[in-house]
Amino acid sequence: MSENNTGKDHHHYSQELIECDWCGNQLSRPQWRLENYDHQFCDLDCKGSYYSANPAELHDRDRIEVECETCGQTLERIPARVERSEYHFCDQECKGEWWSEQTRGADHPLWKGGWERWYGENWDEQRRKARKRDGYECWFCGVSEGCSEILHGRGLSVHHVERKDDFDDFEEANQLGNLLTVCDFCHSRIFQ
């Protein structure tokens, strides 16, 4: 094979002078390359610039028309891209707008059932009872509701002695014996 691919028989032997399809610089290219590629470029920068300016030439395949999920604008996409995604958008702004509308509440992947189910249906009532039982003062330091707002920038909280997640039933977790009224400062010390 090496004897037959030397000199004029080698596929790189015959070079032709042509112009770069983007910048017009003179290039020397072998005949096989001219036959196999529609465009010739100096380097990857010229190639990238050319296809950025002429994106339709990147894919010779037929395009499929789809609609942007947010604004309804008609878009042309290659079949592989249409198959890959159920939803299509004209830009990141439309995608972000659609995502924020579609992923609220129960539709969000991290949804945990909302506030009422998270602490249980009896949470508001039990919270009020615990605060009243403790005289609207921090169980640890005795600071009152008003002083807590002035000192810590927020009112008193109600803390679960045993973590609410350790219970199978929220009613058990929210029993008064498991709740303490605490200020923000003492609440942060409990978790250390």
Secondary structure, DSSP 8 states (H G I E B T S, - for coil): -TTTTSGGGSTTTSEEEEE-TTT--EEEEEHHHHHH-S---SSHHHHHHHHHH-GGGT--S--EEEE-TTT--EEEE-HHHHHH-S---SSHHHHHHHHHHHSSGGGSTT--SHHHHHH-TTHHHHHHHHHHHTTTB-TTT--BHHHHHHHHSS--EEEESS-GGG-SSHHHHT-GGGEEEE-HHHHHHHT-
